[in-house]
Amino acid sequence: MAATCPYRDVYTWDLHPTRPDIATAPSGAGVSSPLVLSENQVWRQIELTNAATAPWTTGAAMIMQGQQPLAQELLTYTSPKDICRVPVTVAVDLRGSFAEQEIERQLQALNWDNNHYAKIRQRATLTLRNNKAQPVDVEITLRLGGRAEQATHEGRITLAPYRAEDWENYRGSPAVNNSSTVLWKTTLQPGEKFEPTVEYQFYARH
């Protein structure tokens, strides 16, 4: 069966920094988190809407530009009128960077299960520049351990319970920390820079 379907390019940047649980030293003296993201890859994906009357079943998808193959990926099951995305390649003309800064620290802010916890507030700054010659639709997803409190540029915050994957060698109680996801959607013009921030807090045992 052959069918023509709506198509668009979308560029996705998914960040999931994990935090070593050493934000406070056992003596109570603060040390900065050595969090570093070595790679910030922005992926070009194609978004397809199933305009046919039958579902697309899961299978291999070959992406072509004229006679030139661009990528081969997995097309997931997609019902009629639903949308799916197929990754193509890492975009070389979009580069992101991530940095965080501590803005407040309260020692012994919480006592839980006979342990003291410091409350640490951070500000994360994301920077994404479009070096392409045309505008691009971009979606940025940031997931981190802690409770996101506010995000600029209309970032949508979703809170979830503690997730072990957000941390390295976590020593505290899962009850005291959330997992947060922040989503931004925007269109970047050629040469334009997008620089949202998010403020969040987490508890670290000390």
GROMACS elastic network, one bead per residue, 0.5 to 0.9 nm:
[ bonds ]
;  ai    aj funct       b0    kb
    2    52     6  0.89218   500
    3    50     6  0.88082   500
    3    51     6  0.76323   500
    3    52     6  0.64542   500
    4    50     6  0.86836   500
    4    51     6  0.72883   500
    4    52     6  0.80250   500
    5    48     6  0.66355   500
    5    49     6  0.58928   500
    5    50     6  0.60491   500
    5    51     6  0.53845   500
    5    52     6  0.76738   500
    6    47     6  0.81909   500
    6    48     6  0.58842   500
    6    49     6  0.54269   500
    6    50     6  0.76707   500
    6    51     6  0.73880   500
    7    46     6  0.68475   500
    7    47     6  0.56356   500
    7    49     6  0.67611   500
    8    45     6  0.85686   500
    8    46     6  0.58457   500
    8    47     6  0.53366   500
    8    48     6  0.69784   500
    8   137     6  0.89540   500
    9    44     6  0.69080   500
    9    45     6  0.59298   500
    9    47     6  0.61926   500
    9   136     6  0.76229   500
    9   137     6  0.71326   500
   10    43     6  0.82885   500
   10    44     6  0.60300   500
   10    45     6  0.54046   500
   10    46     6  0.61681   500
   10    47     6  0.68507   500
   10    85     6  0.88494   500
   10   136     6  0.69525   500
   10   137     6  0.51443   500
   10   138     6  0.58513   500
   10   139     6  0.74074   500
   11    42     6  0.64048   500
   11    43     6  0.54459   500
   11    45     6  0.60243   500
   11    46     6  0.85449   500
   11    91     6  0.78939   500
   11    94     6  0.87497   500
   11   136     6  0.70912   500
   11   137     6  0.60820   500
   11   139     6  0.62864   500
   11   140     6  0.84869   500
   12    41     6  0.86362   500
   12    42     6  0.55703   500
   12    43     6  0.52085   500
   12    44     6  0.65743   500
   12    45     6  0.73033   500
   12   137     6  0.86248   500
   12   138     6  0.58009   500
   12   140     6  0.58505   500
   12   141     6  0.78497   500
   13    40     6  0.75410   500
   13    41     6  0.64277   500
   13    43     6  0.64274   500
   13    96     6  0.80694   500
   13   138     6  0.77535   500
   13   139     6  0.63547   500
   13   141     6  0.62928   500
   13   142     6  0.83787   500
   14    40     6  0.82387   500
   14    41     6  0.78730   500
   14    42     6  0.75866   500
   14    43     6  0.87663   500
   14   139     6  0.83420   500
   14   140     6  0.59258   500
   14   142     6  0.61244   500
   14   143     6  0.81109   500
   15    37     6  0.87542   500
   15    40     6  0.74735   500
   15    41     6  0.87865   500
   15    98     6  0.88130   500
   15   140     6  0.78399   500
   15   141     6  0.61170   500
   15   143     6  0.62875   500
   15   144     6  0.84201   500
   16    37     6  0.89925   500
   16   141     6  0.83616   500
   16   142     6  0.60154   500
   16   144     6  0.60042   500
   16   166     6  0.74856   500
   17    35     6  0.74666   500
   17    36     6  0.78807   500
   17    37     6  0.68296   500
   17   142     6  0.82361   500
   17   143     6  0.72022   500
   17   144     6  0.61280   500
   17   145     6  0.84052   500
   17   166     6  0.71340   500
   17   167     6  0.86132   500
   18    35     6  0.75715   500
   18   144     6  0.69012   500
   18   145     6  0.74005   500
   18   165     6  0.72406   500
   18   167     6  0.50495   500
   18   168     6  0.65945   500
   19    22     6  0.82987   500
   19    23     6  0.86076   500
   19    33     6  0.74306   500
   19    34     6  0.83372   500
   19    35     6  0.64055   500
   19   144     6  0.81603   500
   19   145     6  0.73213   500
   19   166     6  0.65337   500
   19   168     6  0.59479   500
   19   169     6  0.89631   500
   19   170     6  0.87807   500
   20    23     6  0.74918   500
   20    33     6  0.71382   500
   20    34     6  0.78439   500
   20    35     6  0.76017   500
   20   167     6  0.58815   500
   20   169     6  0.65114   500
   20   170     6  0.73014   500
   21    24     6  0.80182   500
   21    33     6  0.83119   500
   21   167     6  0.67285   500
   21   168     6  0.61067   500
   21   169     6  0.60751   500
   21   170     6  0.52905   500
   21   171     6  0.68001   500
   21   172     6  0.84864   500
   21   204     6  0.70677   500
   21   205     6  0.84550   500
   22    25     6  0.63685   500
   22    26     6  0.88179   500
   22    30     6  0.89319   500
   22    31     6  0.74278   500
   22    32     6  0.81066   500
   22    33     6  0.67108   500
   22    34     6  0.89463   500
   22   169     6  0.88822   500
   22   170     6  0.87312   500
   22   204     6  0.77852   500
   22   205     6  0.87639   500
   23    30     6  0.67504   500
   23    31     6  0.59196   500
   23    32     6  0.60861   500
   23    33     6  0.55243   500
   23    34     6  0.89904   500
   23   118     6  0.88415   500
   23   120     6  0.83178   500
   23   204     6  0.63533   500
   23   205     6  0.84763   500
   23   206     6  0.87583   500
   24    27     6  0.81354   500
   24    28     6  0.62299   500
   24    29     6  0.63855   500
   24    31     6  0.57513   500
   24    32     6  0.79055   500
   24    33     6  0.87269   500
   24   107     6  0.89837   500
   24   118     6  0.75755   500
   24   204     6  0.66241   500
   24   205     6  0.71875   500
   24   206     6  0.58974   500
   25    28     6  0.53710   500
   25    29     6  0.54568   500
   25    30     6  0.58507   500
   25    31     6  0.65296   500
   25   205     6  0.88314   500
   25   206     6  0.63704   500
   26    29     6  0.74375   500
   26   205     6  0.82245   500
   26   206     6  0.51125   500
   27    30     6  0.86112   500
   27   206     6  0.72368   500
   28   107     6  0.75976   500
   28   118     6  0.89425   500
   28   206     6  0.59343   500
   29   206     6  0.89560   500
   30   105     6  0.87507   500
   31    34     6  0.89534   500
   32    35     6  0.86838   500
   32   102     6  0.81920   500
   33    36     6  0.89180   500
   35    99     6  0.86850   500
   35   100     6  0.83956   500
   36    98     6  0.82862   500
   36    99     6  0.79573   500
   37    40     6  0.69735   500
   37    97     6  0.82662   500
   37    98     6  0.71118   500
   37    99     6  0.85558   500
   39    96     6  0.87673   500
   39    97     6  0.85278   500
   40    95     6  0.69635   500
   40    96     6  0.55570   500
   40    97     6  0.63529   500
   40    98     6  0.79176   500
   41    90     6  0.63771   500
   41    91     6  0.75134   500
   41    92     6  0.87486   500
   41    94     6  0.83645   500
   41    95     6  0.70082   500
   41    96     6  0.71746   500
   42    89     6  0.87370   500
   42    90     6  0.57596   500
   42    91     6  0.56631   500
   42    92     6  0.80912   500
   42    94     6  0.64573   500
   42    95     6  0.67428   500
   42    96     6  0.73488   500
   42   140     6  0.89417   500
   43    87     6  0.69092   500
   43    88     6  0.72843   500
   43    89     6  0.58272   500
   43    91     6  0.54947   500
   43    94     6  0.88610   500
   44    86     6  0.88563   500
   44    87     6  0.62544   500
   44    88     6  0.56395   500
   44    89     6  0.55871   500
   44    90     6  0.60036   500
   44    91     6  0.57331   500
   45    85     6  0.62266   500
   45    86     6  0.54549   500
   45    88     6  0.52802   500
   45    89     6  0.73663   500
   45    90     6  0.89695   500
   46    84     6  0.83584   500
   46    85     6  0.55446   500
   46    86     6  0.53699   500
   46    87     6  0.64921   500
   46    88     6  0.70482   500
   47    83     6  0.67856   500
   47    84     6  0.57920   500
   47    86     6  0.66405   500
   47    87     6  0.89348   500
   48    51     6  0.89240   500
   48    82     6  0.84313   500
   48    83     6  0.55888   500
   48    84     6  0.54763   500
   48    85     6  0.62410   500
   48    86     6  0.80811   500
   49    52     6  0.88966   500
   49    78     6  0.85133   500
   49    80     6  0.79504   500
   49    81     6  0.60509   500
   49    82     6  0.57325   500
   49    84     6  0.66126   500
   49    85     6  0.89424   500
   50    53     6  0.81612   500
   50    54     6  0.84348   500
   50    55     6  0.74292   500
   50    56     6  0.74580   500
   50    78     6  0.68498   500
   50    79     6  0.68329   500
   50    80     6  0.50614   500
   50    81     6  0.50315   500
   50    82     6  0.57402   500
   50    83     6  0.63861   500
   50    84     6  0.80792   500
   51    54     6  0.86736   500
   51    80     6  0.60312   500
   51    81     6  0.55908   500
   51    82     6  0.81995   500
   52    55     6  0.73285   500
   52    56     6  0.86417   500
   52    79     6  0.89089   500
   52    80     6  0.59315   500
   52    81     6  0.76483   500
   53    79     6  0.86199   500
   53    80     6  0.57852   500
   53    81     6  0.84644   500
   54    79     6  0.70960   500
   54    80     6  0.60022   500
   55    77     6  0.70565   500
   55    78     6  0.55612   500
   55    80     6  0.53574   500
   55    81     6  0.89344   500
   55    82     6  0.89886   500
   56    59     6  0.85733   500
   56    75     6  0.80881   500
   56    76     6  0.75342   500
   56    77     6  0.54002   500
   56    78     6  0.50212   500
   56    79     6  0.64375   500
   56    80     6  0.78259   500
   57    75     6  0.77135   500
   57    76     6  0.66035   500
   57    78     6  0.66884   500
   57    79     6  0.85621   500
   58    74     6  0.70938   500
   58    75     6  0.54919   500
   58    78     6  0.79582   500
   59    73     6  0.85383   500
   59    74     6  0.57095   500
   59    75     6  0.53938   500
   59    76     6  0.66999   500
   59    77     6  0.81213   500
   60    72     6  0.68884   500
   60    73     6  0.58058   500
   60    75     6  0.58622   500
   60    76     6  0.87044   500
   61    71     6  0.82485   500
   61    72     6  0.55752   500
   61    73     6  0.53269   500
   61    74     6  0.56743   500
   61    75     6  0.56322   500
   61    86     6  0.81633   500
   62    69     6  0.71812   500
   62    70     6  0.77982   500
   62    71     6  0.61185   500
   62    73     6  0.67212   500
   62    74     6  0.87296   500
   63    68     6  0.87003   500
   63    69     6  0.59388   500
   63    70     6  0.54931   500
   63    71     6  0.52574   500
   63    72     6  0.61170   500
   63    73     6  0.81105   500
   63    86     6  0.89712   500
   63    88     6  0.76609   500
   64    67     6  0.64425   500
   64    68     6  0.55508   500
   64    70     6  0.54448   500
   64    71     6  0.73566   500
   65    68     6  0.51845   500
   65    69     6  0.62581   500
   65    70     6  0.66707   500
   66    69     6  0.79814   500
   69    72     6  0.80445   500
   70    88     6  0.69019   500
   70    89     6  0.80791   500
   71    87     6  0.80760   500
   71    88     6  0.54705   500
   71    89     6  0.72245   500
   72    86     6  0.89769   500
   72    87     6  0.86595   500
   72    88     6  0.76206   500
   73    86     6  0.66073   500
   73    87     6  0.68015   500
   73    88     6  0.75672   500
   74    86     6  0.69321   500
   74    87     6  0.85166   500
   75    78     6  0.83166   500
   75    84     6  0.76600   500
   75    85     6  0.77027   500
   75    86     6  0.63332   500
   76    84     6  0.70798   500
   76    85     6  0.83312   500
   76    86     6  0.84327   500
   77    84     6  0.82192   500
   78    81     6  0.82403   500
   78    82     6  0.59594   500
   78    83     6  0.67793   500
   78    84     6  0.64820   500
   79    82     6  0.53783   500
   79    83     6  0.81130   500
   80    83     6  0.85287   500
   87    90     6  0.86102   500
   88    91     6  0.89534   500
   89    92     6  0.89101   500
   90    94     6  0.88905   500
   91    94     6  0.57932   500
   91    95     6  0.79550   500
   92    95     6  0.71897   500
   92   131     6  0.87822   500
   93   129     6  0.83317   500
   93   130     6  0.64762   500
   93   131     6  0.50084   500
   93   132     6  0.55464   500
   94   128     6  0.68943   500
   94   129     6  0.58089   500
   94   130     6  0.50748   500
   94   131     6  0.59599   500
   94   132     6  0.73375   500
   95   127     6  0.82588   500
   95   128     6  0.58412   500
   95   129     6  0.60306   500
   95   130     6  0.74649   500
   95   131     6  0.83034   500
   96   126     6  0.71131   500
   96   127     6  0.54272   500
   96   129     6  0.67525   500
   97   125     6  0.82531   500
   97   126     6  0.58470   500
   97   127     6  0.52014   500
   97   128     6  0.66660   500
   98   124     6  0.71704   500
   98   125     6  0.58627   500
   98   127     6  0.65200   500
   99   123     6  0.83874   500
   99   124     6  0.57090   500
   99   125     6  0.53369   500
   99   126     6  0.66773   500
   99   127     6  0.87423   500
  100   122     6  0.65586   500
  100   123     6  0.54307   500
  100   125     6  0.60553   500
  100   126     6  0.87590   500
  101   121     6  0.86869   500
  101   122     6  0.55088   500
  101   123     6  0.52342   500
  101   124     6  0.64667   500
  101   125     6  0.83686   500
  102   105     6  0.77582   500
  102   120     6  0.73176   500
  102   121     6  0.60295   500
  102   123     6  0.63684   500
  102   124     6  0.88649   500
  103   120     6  0.78804   500
  103   121     6  0.56855   500
  103   122     6  0.54750   500
  103   123     6  0.68010   500
  104   119     6  0.80872   500
  104   120     6  0.58608   500
  104   121     6  0.50730   500
  104   122     6  0.71389   500
  105   109     6  0.89795   500
  105   118     6  0.68770   500
  105   119     6  0.58096   500
  105   121     6  0.64213   500
  106   109     6  0.56209   500
  106   117     6  0.87497   500
  106   118     6  0.54458   500
  106   119     6  0.51166   500
  106   120     6  0.65026   500
  106   121     6  0.88469   500
  107   110     6  0.82515   500
  107   116     6  0.80539   500
  107   117     6  0.67676   500
  107   119     6  0.65088   500
  107   120     6  0.84515   500
  107   206     6  0.81349   500
  108   111     6  0.68565   500
  108   115     6  0.89534   500
  108   116     6  0.52246   500
  108   117     6  0.52373   500
  108   118     6  0.51164   500
  108   119     6  0.76263   500
  108   205     6  0.87177   500
  108   206     6  0.79436   500
  109   116     6  0.74184   500
  109   117     6  0.59943   500
  109   118     6  0.53242   500
  109   119     6  0.57139   500
  109   203     6  0.84546   500
  110   115     6  0.81959   500
  110   116     6  0.58807   500
  110   117     6  0.50568   500
  110   118     6  0.67305   500
  110   119     6  0.74635   500
  110   176     6  0.89483   500
  110   203     6  0.80127   500
  111   114     6  0.62446   500
  111   115     6  0.54979   500
  111   117     6  0.61660   500
  112   115     6  0.53288   500
  112   116     6  0.66147   500
  112   117     6  0.75512   500
  112   173     6  0.79596   500
  112   175     6  0.89298   500
  112   176     6  0.80116   500
  113   116     6  0.85458   500
  113   173     6  0.81971   500
  115   172     6  0.84388   500
  115   205     6  0.68384   500
  115   206     6  0.76102   500
  116   204     6  0.83907   500
  116   205     6  0.57710   500
  116   206     6  0.58199   500
  117   172     6  0.83252   500
  117   176     6  0.89799   500
  117   203     6  0.57080   500
  117   204     6  0.51647   500
  117   206     6  0.57133   500
  118   202     6  0.82403   500
  118   203     6  0.54656   500
  118   204     6  0.52444   500
  118   205     6  0.62493   500
  118   206     6  0.67270   500
  119   201     6  0.67711   500
  119   202     6  0.58810   500
  119   204     6  0.66857   500
  120   200     6  0.84448   500
  120   201     6  0.54517   500
  120   202     6  0.55657   500
  120   203     6  0.62613   500
  120   204     6  0.75146   500
  121   199     6  0.71190   500
  121   200     6  0.56967   500
  121   202     6  0.66820   500
  121   203     6  0.89593   500
  122   198     6  0.83347   500
  122   199     6  0.57274   500
  122   200     6  0.55359   500
  122   201     6  0.61282   500
  122   202     6  0.84744   500
  123   197     6  0.67498   500
  123   198     6  0.57254   500
  123   200     6  0.65305   500
  123   201     6  0.88186   500
  124   196     6  0.85079   500
  124   197     6  0.55106   500
  124   198     6  0.53528   500
  124   199     6  0.63966   500
  124   200     6  0.81334   500
  125   195     6  0.67842   500
  125   196     6  0.61082   500
  125   198     6  0.67873   500
  126   194     6  0.78818   500
  126   195     6  0.54458   500
  126   196     6  0.56744   500
  126   197     6  0.62692   500
  126   198     6  0.86703   500
  127   193     6  0.69388   500
  127   194     6  0.57697   500
  127   196     6  0.70280   500
  127   197     6  0.89260   500
  128   192     6  0.85115   500
  128   193     6  0.56603   500
  128   194     6  0.51658   500
  128   195     6  0.64570   500
  129   188     6  0.78881   500
  129   190     6  0.86164   500
  129   191     6  0.66341   500
  129   192     6  0.58471   500
  129   194     6  0.62655   500
  129   195     6  0.86220   500
  130   133     6  0.83335   500
  130   134     6  0.85808   500
  130   135     6  0.78081   500
  130   136     6  0.76841   500
  130   188     6  0.62916   500
  130   189     6  0.68898   500
  130   190     6  0.56894   500
  130   191     6  0.52323   500
  130   192     6  0.56679   500
  130   193     6  0.64916   500
  130   194     6  0.84964   500
  131   134     6  0.85591   500
  131   189     6  0.89385   500
  131   190     6  0.60538   500
  131   191     6  0.52122   500
  131   192     6  0.77588   500
  132   135     6  0.73374   500
  132   136     6  0.81867   500
  132   189     6  0.84953   500
  132   190     6  0.56859   500
  132   191     6  0.71479   500
  133   189     6  0.83824   500
  133   190     6  0.53267   500
  133   191     6  0.78369   500
  134   188     6  0.86673   500
  134   189     6  0.65944   500
  134   190     6  0.53656   500
  134   191     6  0.89640   500
  135   187     6  0.66534   500
  135   188     6  0.54181   500
  135   190     6  0.54789   500
  135   191     6  0.89226   500
  135   192     6  0.89181   500
  136   186     6  0.85024   500
  136   187     6  0.55462   500
  136   188     6  0.53949   500
  136   189     6  0.67160   500
  136   190     6  0.81118   500
  137   185     6  0.76127   500
  137   186     6  0.60440   500
  137   188     6  0.64905   500
  138   184     6  0.80792   500
  138   185     6  0.58111   500
  138   186     6  0.53982   500
  138   187     6  0.58348   500
  138   188     6  0.71076   500
  139   183     6  0.71148   500
  139   184     6  0.56747   500
  139   186     6  0.66247   500
  139   187     6  0.87357   500
  140   182     6  0.80267   500
  140   183     6  0.57039   500
  140   184     6  0.51320   500
  140   185     6  0.65545   500
  140   186     6  0.86764   500
  141   181     6  0.68660   500
  141   182     6  0.57186   500
  141   184     6  0.66079   500
  141   185     6  0.89814   500
  142   180     6  0.80620   500
  142   181     6  0.55525   500
  142   182     6  0.51584   500
  142   183     6  0.65896   500
  142   184     6  0.87530   500
  143   166     6  0.79942   500
  143   179     6  0.72930   500
  143   180     6  0.55952   500
  143   182     6  0.64445   500
  143   183     6  0.88691   500
  144   147     6  0.83953   500
  144   148     6  0.85346   500
  144   166     6  0.58875   500
  144   167     6  0.86476   500
  144   178     6  0.88062   500
  144   179     6  0.59564   500
  144   180     6  0.55066   500
  144   181     6  0.66305   500
  144   182     6  0.88080   500
  145   148     6  0.88732   500
  145   162     6  0.72878   500
  145   163     6  0.73788   500
  145   164     6  0.86645   500
  145   165     6  0.85720   500
  145   166     6  0.50345   500
  145   167     6  0.67949   500
  145   177     6  0.71197   500
  145   178     6  0.62340   500
  145   180     6  0.62862   500
  145   181     6  0.89881   500
  145   201     6  0.88495   500
  145   202     6  0.72724   500
  146   159     6  0.89777   500
  146   162     6  0.80186   500
  146   166     6  0.87607   500
  146   176     6  0.89643   500
  146   177     6  0.54273   500
  146   179     6  0.53071   500
  146   180     6  0.62024   500
  146   200     6  0.64459   500
  146   201     6  0.55624   500
  146   203     6  0.76046   500
  147   159     6  0.69803   500
  147   160     6  0.87741   500
  147   177     6  0.69468   500
  147   178     6  0.52978   500
  147   179     6  0.63808   500
  147   180     6  0.57544   500
  147   199     6  0.86746   500
  147   200     6  0.53177   500
  147   201     6  0.53616   500
  147   202     6  0.62296   500
  148   151     6  0.77364   500
  148   157     6  0.69028   500
  148   158     6  0.82743   500
  148   159     6  0.75380   500
  148   178     6  0.86078   500
  148   179     6  0.83601   500
  148   180     6  0.58318   500
  148   181     6  0.78464   500
  148   182     6  0.79273   500
  148   198     6  0.69375   500
  148   199     6  0.59510   500
  148   201     6  0.65644   500
  148   202     6  0.88682   500
  149   157     6  0.81064   500
  149   198     6  0.74758   500
  149   199     6  0.56990   500
  149   200     6  0.51708   500
  149   201     6  0.74689   500
  150   155     6  0.81721   500
  150   157     6  0.77534   500
  150   197     6  0.84448   500
  150   198     6  0.57037   500
  150   199     6  0.54900   500
  150   200     6  0.71894   500
  151   154     6  0.67371   500
  151   155     6  0.52009   500
  151   156     6  0.74006   500
  151   157     6  0.74574   500
  151   182     6  0.77132   500
  151   196     6  0.72999   500
  151   197     6  0.57903   500
  151   199     6  0.64813   500
  151   200     6  0.89264   500
  152   155     6  0.58618   500
  152   195     6  0.89047   500
  152   196     6  0.55064   500
  152   197     6  0.55548   500
  152   198     6  0.64435   500
  153   184     6  0.74037   500
  153   185     6  0.89427   500
  153   186     6  0.89344   500
  153   195     6  0.84272   500
  153   196     6  0.58845   500
  153   197     6  0.79864   500
  154   183     6  0.86840   500
  154   184     6  0.68697   500
  154   185     6  0.84165   500
  154   196     6  0.88793   500
  155   182     6  0.60126   500
  155   183     6  0.54121   500
  155   185     6  0.78064   500
  155   196     6  0.80043   500
  155   197     6  0.87478   500
  155   198     6  0.81976   500
  156   181     6  0.80872   500
  156   182     6  0.53814   500
  156   183     6  0.50962   500
  156   184     6  0.65555   500
  157   180     6  0.69639   500
  157   181     6  0.58129   500
  157   183     6  0.66894   500
  158   179     6  0.85654   500
  158   180     6  0.58234   500
  158   181     6  0.51672   500
  158   182     6  0.63428   500
  158   183     6  0.83817   500
  159   178     6  0.67104   500
  159   179     6  0.60135   500
  159   181     6  0.65148   500
  159   182     6  0.88316   500
  160   163     6  0.80969   500
  160   178     6  0.58300   500
  160   179     6  0.50403   500
  160   180     6  0.61103   500
  160   181     6  0.81159   500
  161   174     6  0.81398   500
  161   175     6  0.79935   500
  161   177     6  0.72469   500
  161   179     6  0.55964   500
  161   180     6  0.84183   500
  162   165     6  0.89666   500
  162   166     6  0.81580   500
  162   174     6  0.55933   500
  162   175     6  0.70682   500
  162   176     6  0.79559   500
  162   177     6  0.55678   500
  162   179     6  0.51167   500
  162   180     6  0.88754   500
  163   166     6  0.58352   500
  163   167     6  0.78549   500
  163   174     6  0.79268   500
  163   177     6  0.87432   500
  163   178     6  0.74976   500
  163   179     6  0.60180   500
  164   167     6  0.57564   500
  164   168     6  0.79598   500
  164   170     6  0.76956   500
  164   174     6  0.82563   500
  165   168     6  0.76270   500
  166   179     6  0.73415   500
  167   170     6  0.58306   500
  170   173     6  0.83668   500
  170   174     6  0.88156   500
  171   204     6  0.82939   500
  171   205     6  0.70601   500
  172   175     6  0.85370   500
  172   176     6  0.78299   500
  172   177     6  0.88467   500
  172   203     6  0.83039   500
  172   204     6  0.68076   500
  172   205     6  0.57033   500
  173   176     6  0.59823   500
  173   177     6  0.78372   500
  173   205     6  0.86185   500
  174   177     6  0.60757   500
  174   178     6  0.81373   500
  175   178     6  0.79812   500
  176   202     6  0.80561   500
  176   203     6  0.66001   500
  176   204     6  0.89488   500
  177   201     6  0.87845   500
  177   202     6  0.60266   500
  177   203     6  0.63570   500
  177   204     6  0.88912   500
  178   202     6  0.77788   500
  180   200     6  0.87512   500
  182   198     6  0.81828   500
  184   196     6  0.84442   500
  186   194     6  0.85034   500
  188   191     6  0.80091   500
  188   192     6  0.58132   500
  188   193     6  0.72610   500
  188   194     6  0.73227   500
  189   192     6  0.52506   500
  189   193     6  0.83993   500
  190   193     6  0.89039   500
